[in-house]
Amino acid sequence: MERTINLRGIEQYVIYAIYHHSYLALFSFLSLGMLGLPVPDELLMAFSGFLISIGRMTLAKTLLVSSLGSFAGVNLSYWLGRILGPPLFERLGPYLHLNAQKLNRAEDWFLRFGLKTVVAGYFFPGFRHFIAYFSGISKLPYRLYALLTGIGAVLWSITFISLGRMLGSHWKEITIILHHYLLRGSILLGIVLLFIYLWTTKQTNTINK
């Protein structure tokens, strides 16, 4: 119950800030949300779309600010993962039953198969944060990462801002329902990728033997 109250409090604060400070608040919250802080990203973009429909914000500027905010957040996550990730895994590795060989294998697998999830990962809560940090840990070439996340940021912003704009006064109810389905999709996608990783790793080990 306490968690629900806290989340509702965050939602109300975000909505208040977007309503009164518009673009600055939108950029700031999206940047923080993409770092993994408990910011209701889809909700604030849908609300921004609603504000466009009533004339408090403009479509072009809102799309630009939203895309830049989310792009800034995932790119900061990338560099945090790239700089701080390896030392962190070295310390936590024994507790997580991870050694250098297993981590290198996961990084190689991500570079081969995980690229396809960078753009799509934007649409799945929680999963997008993991992808951002692990892209940095895996040392995915930054130019490629920046290109993919730039595309993802624009598509993600267009989707939810347009949704809020079209739904009008019903923006919140529909966005909350959609968020729940996307959250379930994140769990399912994580399970599928784990299965693919285990299967491809097993196949590789078999070939090497």
N, C-alpha and C positions, 0 to 999 in steps of 0.2 A: 504494500500500500504506500509506503514511504517513497519507493522508487517511482511509482505512478505520479505521486504529487510533485516530486522533483522534476520529472519529465514534463509534466503539464506546466510547471512554473517556467521551465526553460522555453517551452513553446510560446507562452504568453509574452515573455521578455523579448524573444526574437521577433514576434509579430509587432510588438510595440516599437522596437528599434527600427524595423524596416519601414513601418508606417511614418515615423517621425524623422528618420535620418536616411531613408531610402538607399541610395547607391553606396554610400560609405559603409553602412551597416551590412548591406548585401555582400560587398566584397570581403569585409572583415570576417563575417560569420562563415561564409563559404570557405575561405582560406583556413580558418580554424577547424571547421568540420572535416575538411579533407585530411587534416593531420590526425584525425581520430577522436577529437573532442565530441562530446554528446550534443551535437548541433543537428536539429531536424532539417537536413539539407533540402530534401524534396519539398517539404512543407513551406520553407521560406521562399523557394523559387516559385511554387504555385501561388503563394500569397502575393509575390511581386507581379505575377501574371494578372492576378485579380486587380491589383492597384493600377495596372496598365489599362484594364477595361473600364475603370472609373476615372481615368485621366490624371492620376497622381504621379505616374511614372511613364516614360516613353519606351516603346518596344525596342528600338535600336540600342539605346543606352543601357537598358536593363540586360539585354542579351550580351552586350559587350562586357559589362561589369561582372555579370555572372560567370561568363566564360573565363575571364581573367582571374577572378577570385578562386575558382575551382582549380584552374591551371596552376596558379601560384601555390596552392596548398599541396597538390600531388607532387609538384616538383620539389618543394621543400622536404616532403616525406621521402622522396627519392634520395636526396643528398644526405638526409639524416640516416637512412638505411645504408647508404654507401660508406659513410664516414664512421658511424657508430655501430653498425650491424656486426661486422666481423669480430671486433673486440668483445662485444656483448655475447655473441655465440660462443666465443672461447671460454668465457667465464661460466655461462649457463649450460654449456654443452654436456658436461658430466651429469647434471641434474635432469636434463631432457633426453638423456641417452643418445646424444648426438656427438659424433666425432668428425674430424676434418673430412674424412672420406665420404661419409654420408651427406654432409653439407655440400661438398663439391658436386656430388652426384645430383642432389636436388637443384643446385644452381645450373648445372649443365642441362638438366631436363627442362627447367624453366626457359632457358634460352632457346631450346629447340621447339617446345610445344606451348609455352606459356604466353608468347607474344600475342596470340589471338585473343587473349582474355583482357589485354590492357584497355582496349576501347570498350568492349562489352562490360568489363568490370565496373565501369562508372555507374551502371544502372542497378547494381546489387549492393545494398548497405552492408558495411563491414568488409565485404570482399574487396571493394575498391581500395580500402586502406591497406589491406594485406598486399595487394598487387603493387601498390606504390612503394611500400617499404622493401618488399622482396626484389623488386626491379633494381633498386639501389644496391641491395646486398649482393645480388647476382652480377652487378656491374654491367647491366644492360647498356649498350652504347647510348650515351645521353641524347644525341641528335635524334636517334630513332625513337627513344622514349618520349622526347619532347614533341615530336611529330604526332605520335599516336595519342598522347594525352591531350594535345591541342585539339585533335579531331573529336576525341571523346568528350572534352569539356563543352565544345560547341553543340554537339548532338544532344548531350544531357541537358544543357541549358534550354535549348530550343524545345525539347520535349515537355519539360515540366512548366516552363513559363507559358508556353502555348496552351497547356492543359489548364492552368489556372485562369488564363485569359478567357478560354472558351466556357469553363464551368461556371463562371460568375460567382454568385453567392454560395454555390455548393462546392467551392474549391476545396474546403477543408475535409469534409466527409469523404469525398472520393479519393483525395490524396492519401488520407490515413489508411483507407482500405487497400489502395494500390501499394502503399509502403509495406503493409503486412505480407502481401503476396510476393513482393520483391525480396523481403527478408527470408521467406521460405525458399525462394529461388536461390538465394545466396548459400543456404545450407545444402540444398540439392546440388548446386554447382560445385561446392567444395567436396562433397562426397564423390561426385563423378570424376573430378580431377584427381582426387586421392586414389581412386580405383585405377584410373589410367596410368598414374605414376607408378603404382605398385605393379601393374601388369607389364608395363614397358620395362621397368627395372628388372623384373623376373626374366623377361625375354632376353634382355641384354646379358644378364648373368649366365643364362643357359648357353647363349652363343659363345661367350668368352670361355666357357668350360670346354 
